[in-house]
Amino acid sequence: MNTFKKISSYGEHASPTNECEQEKGPRSRVQAQLAYFVLFLRSLWRNPLAVVGLGIVVMLLVTALLGPVFSPHDPVAQNLAVRLQGPSATYWFGTDELGRDIFSRILYGSRITLSIVFLVVVVSAPVGLILGCVSGFLGGWLDQIIMRLTDIFLAFPRLILALALVAALGPGIENAVIAIALTSWPVYARVARAETLVIRSANYIRVAQLQGASLWRIIYKYVVPMCINSMVVRVTLDMAGIILTAAGLGFLGLGAKPPSPEWGAMIASGRQYLFDQWWIATMPGLAILVVSLGFNLLGDGLRDALDPRV
């Protein structure tokens, strides 16, 4: 009898503690997601290099959106009277062989660069995510076909394959986007497949199967969301490669058509003046360097912030 009273009194004293512990936890899914987002921002903010990368990416977005506001000159207007002038108070980054302001052309060129990156990611990332999830979850002959197809694409250097595709399709931004997207999706498919191979044996997947959920519902509802974090990191890191590939196509004359202020084409036009008028090719080259570095730093920071093991 005394033992029963002790157990009862212990339960009475323990219940308020359990209630307090329950009150401290999230009360809804939205609250839990908000708490996770706050922890993610704190983890990202503790990485100074990631903050620098985020600042560079934000600066690129602002420049692309407000380029006409910040631009002091018309990026395509020619003025042969001021051709090949060095950096000065009037022309911050100097002028090119046709008297066009290089600073204004770099500002407008950020729009072209950002649009290429955005379109390539929108096209290639969902395709790679879906194919990778289906391949990893189903396995069998379908997995073999998709993976051998990715091996074929990955066997060629990206720039060489994109160059061959653009040469077949013709020069232009649209064809450059198609070519770069066709060379980008295999990497995303590999990442999604690797994540799916780990996820498909989880207990909640088996519970969903026992409850009668269809195959596509399981992939869409349970597998794809678990691959998003890895895909975000991979896409962010891959944006630097997309920018370099687009600049390479523009340098070879297969990207944006003149007089569009594309950074790779600007470097190509200034290569013959590299030793005397160095700013013509150097300034857009530095723009490519800074933007690519920003995406790499941000990608490394996202990888550390989204990794549960860190």
VEXLO-6083 format. One record per residue (C-alpha): z, y, x. Coordinates in pm, whole numbers, plus 50000, padded with zeros to 5 digits. Layout:
BEGIN
ZYX;...
//
This chain:
BEGIN
500005000050000;500865024050281;497685014450460;495665022250148;497345056350121;496545063850485;492895054750434;492765075650117;494405105250284;492025101950578;489035102150345;490385132750166;490785151450492;487385140050621;485345149550317;485625187550365;484415183350724;481385163650610;480625189950348;480835217350614;478505197650839;476035193650556;476175230850483;475305238850845;472045219150828;468795231650669;468805231050291;465035229550244;461855220550428;460925257150465;464295264850625;463885235550864;460385246850963;461645282351016;464445269751239;461975248951439;459685279151477;462575300351606;463475273651862;459835271851965;459665309552021;462885308852224;461535280952442;458265299552491;460045332252569;462105315652843;458875308553032;457775341553194;454325328453287;453715318052926;454695352952813;452195367653059;449485344452927;450355353452569;450135390352658;446675385552810;445435366752501;446865393352269;445195420252481;441885401552447;442285400252069;443105437352048;440195445952275;437775425252068;438965440351740;439285476551856;436585477252122;434575505651961;437745526651939;438575523152310;434985524152435;434175558352593;430385552452599;427665533352420;427455499052589;423655496352556;422645532852604;420665537652924;421005568353145;419035565353466;420475597953595;423855581453652;422675546653758;424655527454020;427565551754024;430885538754148;434175538753956;435265573953867;437185593653606;434085594753384;433005558753437;436155538453504;434355506953619;431165524253736;427645520853598;424975494153637;421335495953746;420345511353410;423155537153398;425215518253135;428985521153145;430435488153269;433865494153115;432335498352768;430175467752818;433205446752914;435045458252602;432145448852377;431585416852577;435075405152485;433835402252126;431045378952232;433405358152446;436035355352175;433455346651908;432025318752125;435495304552191;436465306551824;433265290251697;433385262251954;437015254151870;436375255351494;433475230951530;434645206951800;438425204351751;438385191251389;435585166751474;437445153451777;440745151751586;439295131951295;437275108051512;440215102151745;442665095251461;440265071551284;439405053951609;443025049151714;444315038851371;441565014451272;440734999951612;438244971551635;434504976851662;434695012551529;437105021951807;434785006552064;431765025851936;433535059551926;435155055152267;431925044152434;430235074552283;432915097052432;432465079452769;428775088352761;429525125252699;432335126252955;430135110153221;428195142853258;429655175753384;430125199353092;427985227353231;425115203953320;425135187752976;425405221552799;422555234553017;420345205252916;421155209852546;420525247452552;417275241952740;416185218552461;417405240752176;416425274252326;418465303852456;420835322852228;424495324952132;424135300951838;422545273852050;425095279752325;427915274252074;426295241851953;425815229352308;429365237352421;430815222052102;428885189752160;430355187652509;433925196052401;434765171852117;435145139952333;438205154052509;439895161552176;439005127052045;440655111052347;443855131252298;444025123451926;443395086451983;446155084052245;448645099952003;447495077851716;448025045851916;451695055351947;452085067151587;450445038251403;453275013951484;456005037451357;458265026151073;457265053850832;453625042850863;454605007650759;456655021150471;453665041150348;451505009950367;454054989750169;454145017049905;450415012549853;449145044350020;445435043450097;444115042950451;442725078150441;445875091750283;447965077150566;445645092050828;445525126050659;449185127950553;451035111050840;448805106351146;446905139351172;450005162051147;451665143151432;448645149651656;448525187251593;450945197151872;449005178652140;445745192052004;446985228052010;447985224652375;444715207852469;442595233552284;444445262652446;443975248052793;440325240552717;439535276352615;439305286552979;436675259753035;434755271452728;434735307152862;433495295653203;430785273953047;429615302652824;429585326053123;427605300353323;424995297853049;424825335753029;424465337953406;421475314653391;419895334553108;420545308252839;423355325952654;423335359552482;420035377652501;419715412152665;420875438952616;423985421352476;426955428352709;427815391952779;430005388053087;427965360553252;424725379853204;426385410953350;427285391453665;423705378753690;422295413953665;424615426553939;424215398754194;421365416754376;423645446954422;426715426854523;427125440954874;426335477454808;427305482654441;429965455754423;431505467854096;428545456953881;429275419953923;432935421854026;434305438553713;432995412953460;433985385453704;437545398553708;437495399553327;436535362553316;439225354653574;442015372753388;441145358553046;440805322953179;444115326453361;445765339153043;444665308952839;445785285053115;449235300953141;449635300952764;448545264652743;451095254153004;453795273052816;452855257152484;452925222752643;456475228352768;457635243952440;456155216952216;457205187452432;460365172252279;461325156752613;461755191052778;
//
